[in-house]
Amino acid sequence: MNDILLAPLERPALKWFATHMPAWVNPDILTLVRIFGGVSIVLIVS
């Protein structure tokens, strides 16, 4: 069970993203985007 404050908004948002995501976007692509974003933030902040 998800007990976070924004839980009522999270499930519809995830369903919306899943239906509107292009077919070429897969979990590996999303992982690369997250890694790139994390490294970018570290480089900008430091």
Stockholm file with secondary structure:
# STOCKHOLM 1.0

chainA/1-46         MNDILLAPLERPALKWFATHMPAWVNPDILTLVRIFGGVSIVLIVS
#=GR chainA/1-46 SS CCCSTTHHHHHHHHHHHHHHSCTTCCHHHHHHHHHHHHHHHHHHHC
#=GC SS_cons        CCCSTTHHHHHHHHHHHHHHSCTTCCHHHHHHHHHHHHHHHHHHHC
//
